């Protein structure tokens, strides 16, 4: 960030952004943190599971997170954060402590699913666990199956159990970076049975999955995608 932009943000940040406090930080595994935030704004704003918060992780670098717990009565929000690589978000999550004050923007809607009440099949990686948990906890859309491709299968299965997610398959990521054929076939099976498809996680994996679904005759109107990261890029919203 340029010195000019940093100076401007430091001047107007307090006017544009809300301040929240870190109530608690739990290291649930080597690569996941559960972070509780508290603020009076969480009692008054229209914050729902599935919405997103953008947090200044330092030097006015903002990263986007999906709350997995919303407690409006007590003004608390819970975030499940995956330590992905060495970017600003991961470094912040490693260092954040109870009592810290944060600047946040939001909440805002993260993405819009179709109005159809068709059941969902969700595909993604570690970065899609939080939004999946938030959707399941809303209980307004049945979920047929959840498929996560993971680097550490045991760790992700532990997080899935902690989040009390149902109907989950956790499989190993392919060494070449491509989506596995097993994952593609699993999503296709659900799609052919009428499920709406939600693709999350890595942009390249989403693109590969969409291309395959299209080639198999699945209408793109039945596919929703939300990329959280891309190879060689940082800060996807």
QUIDA-V410574 format. One record per helix or strand of 3 or more residues. SS is the DSSP state (2 for helix, 1 for strand). FROM is the first residue (numbers start at 1). TO is the last residue. Records with the same first field share a line. If there is no record, write none. Layout:
# QUIDA-V410574
SS = FROM-TO, FROM-TO
This chain:
# QUIDA-V410574
2 = 3-16, 41-44, 88-95, 126-138, 153-162, 181-192, 203-215, 220-222
1 = 18-29, 32-38, 51-56, 62-71, 76-82, 101-109, 120-124, 143-150, 168-172, 196-202, 223-229
